[in-house]
């Protein structure tokens, strides 16, 4: 992500016409970032549900 962010930063600073053309890769960058955040949230949710399930089983079965 850092490589793509650095590329977009340099493209925005290149000039007005190039900056306008950089809006499409910037939108793709935001979409990828949103997907990564969604995956992080889903992983945290699954981890917490599994942890709660394992703790419940450890308490109730012993």
Residue pairs with C-beta under 8 A, 6 or more apart in sequence:
1 32
1 33
1 36
4 25
4 29
4 32
5 29
7 25
8 22
8 25
8 26
8 29
11 18
11 19
11 21
11 22
11 25
12 19
12 22
12 26
13 19
14 22
